[in-house]
Amino acid sequence: MPIRLLFVLVIACTLAGCTRQVISRESLLLAERSLSFAVVRENPHAYVGRHLLLGGAVAETANRPEGAELEVVQFSLDSDDRPQEKRGSEGRFLARSSEFLDPLIFSRGRLVTLVGTVTGVTERRLDGTSYRYPVIAIREMYVWRPEDPYAQPAVHFGIGVGVGF
């Protein structure tokens, strides 16, 4: 019996080591994961002060004297909290920071994951139409790099001999 328990613990620890947490535990505990972006987008004023875990692709970066703003195309997150472009988007939001956000780092198409507080809504023009953007004050953010080794599955199966240089 103790050997079975030890085996289960070893497997559980091994599998836990395959995942990567990109947002701190403190921020994740604040985020209301049951609150979907689609619901917040419909009525942002009803959710002011609530924390969300969101992700998506940067559409635009703007720095001003009062702080920076990212326009983000929202994508749902996978189990590692990485935005999944293939699943489609429920809209856009504005993520604001009091700090400078370098446009080279936060370039168009760059994937981000963040925890932030809903602060309201801003209406702007988007492709000739009026668009309502929920506004999120960034608490913590992670920028995914294309070369990030965790972007691909951590476990691979195969048969054969491999040689690398």
QUIGI-V724193 format. One line per field, one symbol per residue. ss: DSSP state (H for helix, E for strand, L for the rest). A space follows every 50 residues. Layout:
ss->???
This chain:
ss->LHHHHHHHHHHHHHHHLLLLLLLLHHHHHHLLLLLLHHHHHHLHHHHLLL EEEEEEEEEEEEEELLEEEEEEEELLELLLLLELHHHLLLLEEEEEELLL LLLLLLLLLLEEEEEEEEEEEEEEEELLEEEEEEEEEEEEEEELLLLLHH HLLLLLLLLLLLLLL
